Structure formats: structure tokens, C-alpha cells
Amino acid sequence: MYDRMPTLSEAQMTKIHDAAINILSSVGVAFNEEESLDIFKKNGFKVDGKTVFFSENQVRGALESAPQRFTLAARNPASSVQLGDDDFAFVPGYGAPFIITPDGQKRDATMEDYDNFCKLVQTSRYIDMNGFMMVEPSDIPPETAHLDMLFSSIVLCDKPFMGSPVSKEGARDVIEMAGLVWGGKDKITETPVTISLINSLSPLVFSEEMAGSLIELARCGQACVLASLAMAGASGPVELAGVLAMQNAEILAGLTLAQLVRPGAPIIYGSTSSPMDMRTGGLSIGAPELSMLVSCTAQMARFYRLPSRSGGGLTDANFPDAQAGIESAMALITAARNGINFILHACGILGAYVAMSYEKFIIDEELCGMVKKLIEPIDISDATIDLATIEEVGIGGNYLTQPKTFELCRTAFFLPELMTVQDYDGWQSAGGKRVDEKASDLLNKRLANYEKPDIDPALESELSEYVTRRKAG
């Protein structure tokens, strides 16, 4: 297939791999978590203090047991998702402490906001699964906030959900609560029902929280995204090739730990590395270099026969304006077209991960629908070419009154809810609203019409009691 997006050659990918192995064997990776160090020692790895060193054979052994694809089960089986190969999922934003309001003001996010995003995911035609920490609620205690977020993710939405990697205890809470939903922890060991984001701390460190969560989740067969966010020029090399090599080393180190804990534990190879803006010192996720790294990350994941992760609708803009649209479309289309399987931050993100916007969520959601249509293969067959109709219409005729046009007029093409297709006069007579204003109107309708998915009252009560008990200590 022809595409102007550069493709890494086998030799180039091998060079990145070899550089990563060199980093792992000579520099090593620090793990600030005691159990992880014990696991490495027991399996014959060289450990010096908190630094672990990896050989080529040790990494290769881990790669051999990591699955190429897997199913993430949902509370509603019809909503389960496949991840790997050609199958992918759009997932909402993650980790934003603020909300950008329709008038451009910034406010602290609340638990009500989190619940609202769960409701939007549930009612979405294009977002495939629920998130975690879609916002960081400021109105509940941070040490137990993950419990409330997990409860809402499970109860307010019956699509697959992301887990809590905030600590070992948080990971155990995910497993305990998922066990309640699926009838016991033993029932989920062979079938992942949640997926958690494990971030390395560039350069070449895994924190106590991330390493501990990875161990707990892998031990119970739950999926993890191993992701590096290296800021090129600050926490990573300034050259993109160096970033690719270093982030590859970090991901392979985490993957190796997961496979030592449980061979076959589902792992997604991920990155949201991007450059530092050399004028401000801040992370720039709207930069074209982010999309370049996304493309290479997808290729390296395929090199290892692993599912991949990147960001989606990413922008540095602080309002859902033209800049947000341009940058988000570039990143999202790159991720989808280049074969990323787990597209996190597909909708809602503003200000380089700092904020979520309801209006941006609705706009990005429609962009996700457009992207899904964009990559849908065209059916080329005798029936779809339909020479008989072309001959019947002939020269200078029209197809508007043909039976097939009537039959397919509502399904043949993507029908946007937000994007304006009217001429100027029609747009004005309909109110002359910008896309963000139309998104506000649609948001209110969506939340007003939300219906909570079915859940056994006894199960909901069990989950609520678990949360209450854990909060009480």
C-alpha cells in the first residue's frame, strides 16, 4: 500500500532494537520497588542496588510469551473489544485535573464530571470502552478517589473499563472489584476484564507505584499498557531516533517483568513521547513530531508482534478551536492509519493533558466516527459497481431517483451530527452556531437522555459496600 508516511525498514527497526538492548545491558533500568527486584534476582538477572540489567536472551524470552492479540471482556458481552492485529479501540482522555468551560474558563474537575464522562462513553457510538481517571476529581480524598472512579466506571457504563494503577493497593482494588462483577477472581485470571496504564519514568526508571501495580495486575492476568512519555530534549534524547531507542528499552524492561510474573500476561506496547517546546520548556503534544513517533511506535510494536498504544485527539490548545481541531485530527488519523490498537486520549483532551472539555469530547467523538469511516475498506464487487444502473442512467442522466439511491440514502455515507454541511444562509437560519456551541447543545441532550445500563442490584450493593469498607480502612 502506498503511503507518504515514512516506513521503517527491517534494518532500521533492528537497529532500534539493538540500541535498546545495549541500553538495557550496559545502563540498565531502575526499579524503585522491592518485590520487582526480588523477582529479577530470582530469575537470574543482574541487579545492582535498584538497577536491573537485561540480556538479549532474557528479553527475547519475555517477548516469546507475550500475546499478539487478546479480548478485553465487558460487563455487557456485546461490548467486549478485540485488541491486536487490525482490531483497535478508541478510549477517552486520561489524567486531567481541570475542566475547560464553554466560555474558556478553567475550573477544578469534580466527581460529577467523572460520572458525566462515564455517561458519555456509555452513550457513544464511536468510543469503544470506558477510561480511568478521565478527570482527577478535586472534591473527594485523593487517597481513595480511585475507588469512586472504579465504581462509576463499572456501574454507569457496561463497556470495558480501565483499571487503577495508582499503587499496589489500587491494583488489588481493581482485581477485587472485577472479581465481584465476574463471579470471583479466579474467573478473570484467564480472561482480562480490565486494562491499566503503566508509565515508565523517563529516563529509565519505574516508580514504586507503577512497578507494584504491574506485578499485581500481571499476576492476575489483567492487561497492562506499558508506555513511555519521554520529552525529547528534556527527559529523553533530542534526536527522535534516540527517543525511540530509549523508550523501547523502558517498554521492554516492563514487559520482561510482567512476563516473569505471569508468562502470557497481556501487554500493549505504548508511547506518547513528544518534543519539549524549546521556547517554553513545556511538553508539546500538538507537534508533528508526536505523530512521527506514533507511527514508529506502531511499527516497532508490529516488529515484536505486540498490540500498540498511542494518544489520539491530542492538542496543546486550551480551547476547542481551530488549533485543537488541526492537532487532534493529525494525531488521531496518524494513530488509526498506522495501526495503533489502543488509542487513548481519543476525545476530550486540551492543554497538553492538563484539561478535559465536554465540548472537545463531543467534537473528537465525531472525529473518531469520521476516522472509522475513513479506514473502512470500499467493497469492490459486481454488485457495488452495478454496471446495470450505470448503463440505465446513461449519459447526462441522474442517480437521485434510482431505487438503490433510495435504499442506501441513509446508510451509504457518514452523516455528521456536528459538522456543518449547509450553505451560509442555511447555517444562519439554523442559528449560525460554531461547532463548539453545537457540541454544548448535543452534550445537554446526551446527558438528559442517558439511561443507566442494567446491573444486578445485589452486585451494585456489593461493589458499594466494598468501596465503603476500603474507605474505612
C-alpha positions in Angstrom: 0.0 0.0 0.0 1.3 3.4 -0.9 1.5 6.0 1.9 3.8 9.0 2.2 4.2 8.4 5.9 7.8 7.1 6.2 8.1 3.3 6.9 10.9 2.0 8.9 12.9 -0.8 7.2 13.6 -4.1 8.9 17.2 -2.9 9.3 16.2 0.3 11.0 13.9 -1.5 13.4 16.6 -4.0 14.2 19.0 -1.0 14.8 16.5 0.5 17.3 16.1 -2.9 19.0 19.9 -3.4 19.2 20.3 0.1 20.7 17.7 -0.7 23.3 19.4 -4.0 24.2 22.7 -2.1 24.5 21.0 0.4 26.9 19.4 -2.4 28.9 22.6 -4.4 29.2 25.1 -1.6 29.9 23.0 1.2 31.5 20.1 -0.8 32.9 16.7 0.3 34.3 16.0 1.4 37.8 13.0 -0.3 39.6 12.1 1.5 42.8 10.0 -1.4 44.2 11.4 -4.2 46.3 9.3 -7.1 45.0 10.3 -6.4 41.4 13.9 -6.5 42.3 13.4 -9.8 44.1 11.6 -11.2 41.0 14.5 -10.2 38.8 17.1 -11.7 41.2 15.3 -15.0 41.5 15.2 -15.3 37.7 19.0 -14.7 37.3 19.0 -11.1 36.2 22.0 -8.9 37.2 20.8 -6.4 39.8 23.0 -3.7 41.3 21.1 -1.8 44.0 17.9 -0.8 42.3 19.3 -1.1 38.8 18.4 -4.1 36.7 20.4 -5.2 33.7 18.9 -7.3 30.8 20.5 -9.5 28.3 19.2 -10.1 24.7 18.1 -13.7 25.6 16.2 -12.6 28.7 14.3 -10.0 26.7 13.7 -12.4 23.8 12.3 -15.0 26.3 9.8 -12.5 27.6 8.7 -11.4 24.1 8.0 -15.0 23.2 5.3 -15.4 25.8 3.6 -12.0 25.4 0.4 -12.4 23.3 0.0 -10.8 19.9 -3.7 -10.1 20.5 -6.4 -10.6 23.2 -10.0 -9.9 24.0 -10.9 -7.4 26.7 -14.2 -8.6 28.2 -17.0 -6.2 29.0 -19.8 -6.4 31.6 -22.1 -6.4 28.6 -20.5 -9.1 26.4 -21.7 -7.4 23.2 -19.3 -4.5 24.1 -16.2 -6.6 24.5 -13.3 -5.4 22.4 -10.5 -7.2 20.5 -7.0 -5.6 20.7 -4.2 -6.5 18.3 -3.5 -7.0 14.6 -6.2 -5.0 12.8 -8.5 -4.5 15.8 -8.4 -1.3 17.7 -10.3 0.7 20.3 -10.9 4.4 20.9 -10.6 5.3 24.6 -11.3 8.7 26.2 -8.9 11.2 27.8 -6.9 10.4 30.9 -5.5 12.2 33.9 -6.8 15.8 33.5 -7.1 17.8 36.8 -9.1 20.6 35.1 -12.2 21.3 33.0 -12.3 24.0 30.4 -15.8 25.5 30.4 -17.7 26.7 27.2 -16.6 30.3 27.9 -12.9 29.3 28.1 -12.5 29.4 31.9 -10.6 26.7 33.7 -12.0 25.0 36.9 -11.1 22.1 39.0 -12.7 18.8 37.9 -15.1 17.0 40.2 -16.6 13.6 40.7 -19.7 14.7 38.9 -17.6 15.4 35.9 -16.1 11.9 36.1 -19.6 10.4 36.2 -20.7 12.6 33.3 -17.8 11.3 31.1 -18.8 7.7 32.1 -22.3 8.5 30.8 -21.0 10.0 27.6 -18.9 6.9 26.9 -21.9 4.7 27.6 -24.0 6.6 25.0 -21.2 6.9 22.4 -21.5 5.3 19.0 -17.7 5.6 18.4 -15.9 5.4 21.8 -15.3 1.7 22.4 -14.5 1.5 26.1 -14.5 3.4 29.3 -11.5 5.1 30.8 -10.0 5.7 34.2 -9.1 9.0 35.7 -10.8 10.7 32.8 -10.5 13.6 35.2 -8.9 13.8 38.6 -11.8 14.7 41.0 -10.8 17.5 43.4 -13.8 17.1 45.7 -13.0 13.7 47.1 -10.0 12.4 49.1 -7.2 11.6 46.6 -6.1 8.5 48.6 -9.4 6.8 47.9 -10.6 8.6 44.7 -9.7 5.5 42.6 -12.4 3.5 44.4 -15.1 6.0 43.5 -13.9 6.2 39.9 -13.8 2.4 39.5 -17.3 2.2 41.0 -18.6 4.7 38.5 -16.8 3.1 35.6 -18.4 -0.2 36.3 -21.9 0.8 37.3 -22.5 3.8 34.9 -21.1 2.1 31.8 -21.2 -1.6 30.7 -18.3 -1.3 28.2 -14.8 -2.5 29.1 -13.1 -0.2 31.6 -9.5 0.8 32.5 -8.1 -0.1 35.9 -6.3 1.8 38.7 -2.5 1.6 38.7 -2.2 4.3 41.4 -0.5 1.8 43.8 -0.3 -1.9 44.6 -3.3 -1.4 46.8 -5.2 0.3 44.0 -4.4 -2.5 41.6 -5.7 -5.0 44.2 -8.9 -3.0 44.4 -9.3 -3.3 40.6 -8.9 -7.1 40.9 -11.3 -7.4 43.9 -14.0 -5.3 42.3 -13.7 -7.0 38.9 -13.9 -10.3 40.8 -17.2 -9.3 42.3 -18.5 -8.4 38.8 -17.4 -11.7 37.1 -18.2 -14.0 40.0 -14.7 -14.5 41.6 -11.1 -13.5 41.0 -10.4 -17.0 39.6 -12.9 -16.3 36.8 -10.9 -13.3 35.4 -7.4 -14.8 35.6 -7.6 -16.3 32.1 -9.8 -13.6 30.6 -8.7 -10.0 31.0 -11.6 -7.7 32.0 -9.7 -4.5 32.6 -6.6 -2.8 31.3 -4.3 -0.4 33.2 -1.8 2.2 32.2 1.7 1.6 33.5 4.0 4.5 32.7 7.8 4.4 33.0 9.5 7.5 34.4 11.9 8.6 31.8 14.8 8.3 31.6 14.9 4.6 32.5 13.0 4.4 35.8 9.9 2.6 37.1 8.4 4.1 40.2 7.3 2.0 43.2 3.6 2.6 42.3 3.9 1.6 38.6 6.1 -1.5 39.2 4.0 -2.6 42.1 0.8 -2.2 40.1 2.3 -4.0 37.1 3.2 -7.0 39.3 -0.3 -7.3 40.9 -2.2 -6.9 37.6 0.1 -9.3 35.7 -0.2 -11.9 38.5 -4.0 -11.9 38.0 -3.8 -12.0 34.2 -5.0 -8.4 33.7 -3.9 -6.4 30.7 -1.4 -3.5 31.0 -0.3 -0.8 28.7 3.4 -0.2 29.1 4.0 3.3 28.0 6.9 5.7 27.9 6.4 9.5 27.8 9.9 10.8 27.0 10.1 14.6 26.5 12.6 14.9 23.6 15.3 17.3 24.7 14.5 17.1 28.4 13.7 13.6 29.8 14.8 11.9 26.5 17.3 12.5 23.8 16.8 15.5 21.5 17.0 13.2 18.4 13.9 11.2 17.7 15.9 8.1 16.9 17.4 8.3 20.4 13.9 8.7 21.9 12.8 5.5 20.0 15.7 3.5 21.4 15.3 4.7 25.0 11.6 4.3 25.1 12.0 0.9 23.6 14.3 -0.1 26.4 11.8 1.1 29.0 8.9 -0.7 27.5 10.9 -4.0 27.1 12.0 -3.8 30.7 8.5 -3.5 31.9 7.3 -6.2 29.6 10.0 -8.6 30.8 8.9 -8.0 34.4 5.3 -8.8 33.5 6.2 -12.0 31.7 8.4 -13.1 34.6 5.4 -12.7 36.9 3.0 -14.5 34.6 4.0 -15.7 31.2 1.3 -14.8 28.7 0.1 -11.7 30.6 -1.4 -9.3 28.0 0.8 -6.3 27.3 0.4 -3.4 25.0 3.5 -1.6 23.7 2.9 2.1 24.1 4.2 5.6 23.8 3.2 9.2 23.9 6.7 10.6 23.7 6.9 14.1 22.2 9.3 17.0 22.0 9.8 19.8 24.5 9.0 23.2 23.2 12.4 24.8 23.3 10.9 28.3 23.7 8.8 27.5 26.8 10.3 24.2 28.3 6.8 22.6 28.2 5.7 19.4 26.6 4.2 19.8 23.1 1.7 17.1 22.2 0.3 19.0 19.2 3.7 18.9 17.5 4.1 16.9 14.2 7.0 15.0 15.9 4.5 13.3 18.2 2.7 11.8 15.2 6.1 10.8 13.7 6.8 8.9 16.9 3.3 7.4 17.0 3.9 6.0 13.5 7.3 4.5 14.5 5.8 3.1 17.8 3.2 1.2 15.8 5.9 -0.2 13.6 8.1 -1.3 16.5 5.1 -3.0 18.2 4.5 -5.0 15.0 8.2 -5.8 14.9 7.7 -7.5 18.2 4.2 -8.9 17.3 2.6 -6.9 20.1 -0.5 -4.7 20.2 0.3 -1.0 20.4 -0.8 2.2 22.2 -0.6 5.9 21.5 -2.5 9.0 22.1 -5.4 10.1 19.9 -7.0 13.5 19.8 -4.1 15.4 21.3 -3.5 19.1 21.3 -1.7 21.9 23.1 -4.7 24.2 22.5 -6.6 25.5 25.6 -10.0 25.7 23.9 -11.8 23.6 21.3 -10.8 25.9 18.5 -9.2 25.5 15.1 -5.8 24.7 16.6 -7.4 21.9 18.7 -9.1 20.6 15.6 -5.9 20.6 13.4 -3.6 19.0 16.0 -6.2 16.4 17.2 -7.1 15.3 13.7 -3.4 14.9 12.8 -2.6 12.8 15.8 -5.8 10.7 15.7 -5.6 9.9 12.0 -2.0 9.0 12.3 -2.7 6.6 15.1 -5.6 4.9 13.3 -4.0 4.8 9.8 -0.6 3.5 11.2 -2.2 0.6 13.1 -2.3 1.6 16.7 -4.5 -0.8 18.6 -5.3 1.1 21.8 -5.9 4.8 21.1 -6.0 6.5 24.5 -7.0 10.2 24.8 -9.2 9.8 21.7 -11.5 12.5 22.9 -11.7 15.4 25.3 -8.1 16.5 26.0 -7.0 20.1 26.0 -3.8 21.9 27.1 -1.3 19.0 26.8 -3.2 16.6 29.1 -4.0 19.3 31.7 -7.7 19.7 31.0 -10.8 17.9 29.6 -13.6 19.7 27.8 -17.1 18.4 27.3 -17.3 20.2 24.0 -14.0 18.8 22.8 -15.2 15.3 23.9 -18.2 15.6 21.6 -16.2 17.1 18.7 -13.5 14.5 19.0 -16.1 11.8 19.2 -17.4 12.8 15.8 -13.9 12.9 14.5 -13.5 9.3 15.7 -16.5 8.4 13.7 -15.1 10.1 10.6 -11.8 8.2 11.1 -13.5 4.9 11.4 -15.3 5.6 8.2 -12.1 6.8 6.5 -10.3 3.5 7.1 -13.3 1.4 6.2 -12.5 -0.7 3.1 -14.5 0.1 -0.1 -16.4 -3.0 -1.2 -15.4 -3.6 -4.8 -17.7 -6.2 -6.4 -20.1 -6.6 -9.3 -23.0 -5.7 -7.1 -21.4 -2.5 -5.7 -20.1 -1.3 -9.1 -23.6 -2.0 -10.5 -23.0 -1.7 -14.2 -26.7 -2.2 -15.0 -27.7 1.0 -13.2 -24.8 3.0 -14.8 -26.0 1.8 -18.3 -29.6 2.6 -17.4 -28.9 6.1 -16.3 -26.6 6.6 -19.3 -25.1 9.9 -20.4 -26.4 13.1 -18.8 -29.0 11.3 -16.5 -29.2 11.3 -12.7 -28.9 8.8 -9.9 -31.1 10.6 -7.4 -34.3 8.8 -8.4 -32.7 5.3 -8.7 -34.0 2.6 -6.4 -30.6 1.9 -4.9 -30.2 5.6 -4.0 -33.4 5.5 -2.1 -32.4 2.2 -0.4 -29.0 3.5 0.7 -29.5 7.2 1.2 -29.4 7.0 5.0 -26.5 4.5 5.3 -24.2 4.9 2.3 -22.2 7.9 3.7 -21.1 9.3 7.0 -23.8 11.6 8.4 -22.3 14.1 10.8 -24.2 15.5 13.8 -21.9 18.5 14.4 -20.2 19.4 11.2 -22.0 22.0 9.1 -22.9 20.9 5.6 -25.4 23.7 5.0 -24.7 26.8 2.8 -24.3 30.1 4.6 -27.9 31.1 4.5 -29.0 27.7 5.8 -26.4 27.8 8.6 -27.5 31.3 9.6 -31.2 30.3 9.6 -30.3 27.3 11.9 -28.8 29.7 14.4 -25.3 30.3 13.0 -23.7 28.3 15.8 -20.0 27.3 15.9 -19.1 23.7 16.2 -18.3 24.0 19.9 -21.7 25.7 20.5 -23.4 22.9 18.7 -21.4 20.4 20.9 -22.8 22.1 24.0 -26.3 21.6 22.8 -25.7 18.0 22.0 -24.0 17.4 25.3 -27.1 18.6 27.2 -29.3 16.2 25.2 -27.0 13.3 25.7 -26.8 13.7 29.5 -30.6 14.3 29.7 -31.3 11.2 27.8 -28.8 8.9 29.5 -30.1 5.6 30.8 -28.1 3.7 33.3 -27.2 0.2 31.9 -28.7 -2.8 33.6 -26.8 -4.1 36.6 -27.9 -6.6 39.3 -28.9 -4.5 42.3 -27.2 -7.1 44.6 -23.9 -6.7 42.6 -24.1 -2.9 42.8 -24.7 -3.1 46.5 -21.7 -5.4 46.9 -19.5 -3.0 44.9 -20.7 -0.1 47.0 -20.1 -2.0 50.2 -16.6 -2.8 49.1 -15.8 0.8 48.4 -17.2 1.9 51.8 -15.3 -0.8 53.6 -12.0 0.1 51.9 -12.5 3.8 52.6 -13.0 3.0 56.3 -9.5 1.3 56.2 
